[in-house]
Amino acid sequence: MATVKYTWKKYLKPSGSFFIGSSPEFEMALDTLCFLTSRPRGSCKFELEKCSFGMTSYELIQKEKVYIGTIYPTAGKMTEKCRRHSINKSCM
């Protein structure tokens, strides 16, 4: 996961996060799971490969239909288990 700040058309986004190296299918499944279980505005917590992270979602309602307004990952607490697992995986 990466968190970056960037500018687009002179507008600054102070923080944006996204996954690195995951498949679009995984991200769509995770987004859908979190959105459907935490509506209307919620957060989900996950643990994957010994590392915790969260997802924050907001719904958007247009013409009486509910859509995902936005959903994004947030880094969890960096534990020693996660750090060791990440280092070992990057050395492969």
C-alpha positions as CSV (number, residue, x, y, z in Angstrom):
1,M,0.0,0.0,0.0
2,A,1.2,3.5,-0.8
3,T,0.0,6.9,0.5
4,V,0.9,9.9,-1.5
5,K,0.0,13.5,-1.9
6,Y,-0.5,15.0,-5.4
7,T,-1.8,17.9,-7.4
8,W,-4.3,17.6,-10.2
9,K,-5.4,20.7,-12.2
10,K,-3.9,23.0,-9.5
11,Y,-5.9,21.2,-6.7
12,L,-3.8,19.6,-4.0
13,K,-4.9,16.2,-2.6
14,P,-3.0,16.0,0.7
15,S,-3.4,12.3,1.0
16,G,-4.4,9.5,-1.3
17,S,-3.8,5.8,-0.7
18,F,-3.9,2.7,-3.0
19,F,-2.7,-0.9,-3.1
20,I,0.4,-1.9,-5.0
21,G,0.7,-5.3,-6.7
22,S,-2.9,-6.5,-6.1
23,S,-5.2,-7.6,-8.8
24,P,-8.2,-5.5,-9.9
25,E,-10.4,-8.5,-9.0
26,F,-9.1,-8.6,-5.4
27,E,-9.6,-4.8,-5.0
28,M,-13.2,-4.9,-6.4
29,A,-14.1,-7.8,-4.1
30,L,-12.6,-6.1,-1.1
31,D,-14.3,-2.8,-1.9
32,T,-17.6,-4.5,-2.5
33,L,-17.4,-6.5,0.7
34,C,-16.5,-3.5,2.8
35,F,-19.1,-1.3,1.3
36,L,-22.0,-3.7,1.6
37,T,-21.1,-4.6,5.3
38,S,-20.5,-1.0,6.5
39,R,-23.1,1.2,4.9
40,P,-23.9,4.1,4.8
41,R,-20.5,5.4,5.9
42,G,-18.2,3.0,7.5
43,S,-14.9,1.3,7.9
44,C,-13.8,-2.2,7.8
45,K,-10.7,-3.8,9.3
46,F,-8.7,-6.6,7.7
47,E,-5.5,-8.5,8.2
48,L,-3.6,-9.9,5.2
49,E,-0.2,-11.6,5.3
50,K,0.2,-10.6,9.0
51,C,-0.4,-6.9,8.2
52,S,-3.5,-5.0,9.3
53,F,-5.2,-2.4,7.2
54,G,-8.6,-0.7,6.9
55,M,-11.0,0.4,4.2
56,T,-13.1,3.5,4.5
57,S,-16.3,3.8,2.4
58,Y,-18.9,6.5,1.7
59,E,-22.1,6.0,-0.2
60,L,-23.6,8.2,-2.8
61,I,-27.3,8.3,-3.5
62,Q,-28.6,9.5,-6.9
63,K,-32.2,9.1,-8.1
64,E,-32.9,6.9,-5.1
65,K,-30.1,4.4,-6.1
66,V,-27.1,3.7,-3.8
67,Y,-23.6,3.7,-5.3
68,I,-20.1,3.6,-3.9
69,G,-19.2,7.3,-3.5
70,T,-15.6,6.5,-2.6
71,I,-13.7,3.8,-0.9
72,Y,-10.0,3.8,0.0
73,P,-7.5,1.8,2.1
74,T,-5.8,3.0,5.2
75,A,-2.7,1.6,6.7
76,G,-3.0,-0.3,10.0
77,K,-0.5,-0.3,12.8
78,M,2.9,-1.6,11.8
79,T,3.6,-4.6,14.0
80,E,6.9,-6.5,14.2
81,K,5.2,-9.6,12.6
82,C,4.1,-7.4,9.6
83,R,7.6,-5.9,9.3
84,R,9.3,-9.3,9.4
85,H,6.8,-10.7,6.9
86,S,7.2,-7.8,4.5
87,I,11.0,-7.9,4.7
88,N,11.1,-11.7,4.1
89,K,8.7,-11.4,1.1
90,S,10.7,-8.6,-0.5
91,C,13.9,-10.7,-0.3
92,M,12.4,-13.5,-2.4
